[in-house]
Amino acid sequence: VLQIQQLQGELDSARITGRGMVDIGRSIAGLKIDAQLTQAYKQSNTCPAINQTLRDITWPLACEGSYQDRAFGETCGVDKGKLQKLVAQRLLNKALGDEKSSVIDKLKNLFR
């Protein structure tokens, strides 16, 4: 079993980091990857321009299963559980704005 503690890579418009494992004997892999678009793609026939609000967001991805299975690529995609947490945090930050620190302080005081 190969344990991947720190995976790093860069593409023209993205940076990836991750961790996981590959079990060669059982032909399975489990990877957690964070992909961050570092610049908007240029408009083309094959890739539409990406909205600037998506830039610099870290997208959580997961890939798990047997890599000998033809459907392995279909099991790879957005880590929905992690994405839900990120979206909830972003919405909370946007909703609270400057009030965030005072709300957090008030919540902390409730449990003292």
C-alpha positions in Angstrom: 0.0 0.0 0.0 1.4 3.4 -1.0 0.4 6.2 1.4 0.5 9.6 -0.3 1.0 12.2 2.5 1.5 15.2 0.3 0.4 15.4 -3.4 1.2 18.7 -5.2 0.9 19.8 -8.8 0.2 22.8 -11.0 -1.5 23.3 -14.3 -1.7 26.4 -16.4 -4.7 27.6 -14.5 -5.0 25.5 -11.4 -3.1 24.3 -8.4 -3.8 20.9 -6.8 -2.9 19.4 -3.5 -4.0 16.2 -1.9 -3.4 13.0 0.0 -4.5 9.4 -0.1 -3.5 5.9 -0.8 -3.0 3.4 -3.6 -3.2 -0.3 -2.9 -1.5 -2.0 -5.9 -2.3 -5.5 -4.7 -6.0 -4.9 -4.5 -6.0 -2.3 -7.4 -7.8 0.3 -5.4 -7.1 4.0 -4.7 -8.6 6.6 -2.4 -7.6 10.2 -3.0 -8.7 13.5 -1.5 -7.7 16.4 -3.7 -8.1 20.2 -3.4 -8.1 22.0 -6.7 -7.8 25.8 -6.9 -8.4 27.8 -10.1 -5.6 30.4 -10.1 -6.8 32.3 -13.1 -9.9 32.4 -15.3 -9.7 30.2 -18.4 -9.8 32.1 -21.7 -13.0 31.7 -23.7 -12.6 29.0 -26.4 -14.7 26.5 -28.2 -13.7 23.7 -25.8 -13.7 25.7 -22.5 -16.0 28.6 -21.7 -14.6 31.4 -19.6 -15.0 30.8 -15.9 -16.7 33.5 -13.8 -14.2 35.5 -11.7 -16.1 34.6 -8.5 -15.0 31.0 -9.0 -11.3 32.0 -9.1 -9.2 31.2 -6.0 -11.9 28.9 -4.5 -10.5 25.6 -3.3 -12.7 22.8 -4.7 -12.7 19.6 -2.7 -12.5 16.5 -4.9 -12.5 12.8 -4.0 -11.6 9.7 -6.0 -12.2 6.2 -4.5 -12.5 2.7 -5.8 -10.9 0.2 -8.1 -8.8 1.8 -10.8 -9.2 -1.3 -13.0 -13.0 -0.7 -13.1 -14.1 1.1 -16.2 -16.4 3.3 -14.1 -13.5 4.5 -11.8 -13.4 7.9 -13.5 -17.1 8.2 -12.7 -16.5 7.7 -9.0 -14.1 10.7 -9.0 -15.7 14.1 -8.5 -16.7 16.8 -6.0 -16.5 15.8 -2.4 -20.0 16.8 -1.6 -19.7 16.6 2.2 -16.7 18.8 2.3 -18.2 21.2 -0.3 -21.4 21.6 1.8 -19.3 22.6 4.8 -17.3 25.1 2.7 -20.5 26.6 1.2 -22.1 26.9 4.6 -19.0 28.7 6.0 -18.9 31.1 3.0 -22.6 31.9 3.3 -22.2 32.5 7.1 -19.2 34.8 6.4 -21.1 36.7 3.8 -24.3 37.0 5.9 -22.4 38.1 9.0 -19.9 40.4 7.3 -18.3 42.7 9.9 -20.7 41.4 12.5 -19.0 38.0 12.5 -16.5 38.6 15.3 -19.1 40.1 17.6 -21.5 37.2 17.0 -18.8 34.7 17.6 -17.8 36.5 20.8 -21.4 36.4 22.0 -21.7 32.7 21.3 -18.5 32.0 23.2 -19.8 34.0 26.2 -22.9 31.8 26.3 -20.7 28.8 27.1 -18.4 30.3 29.7 
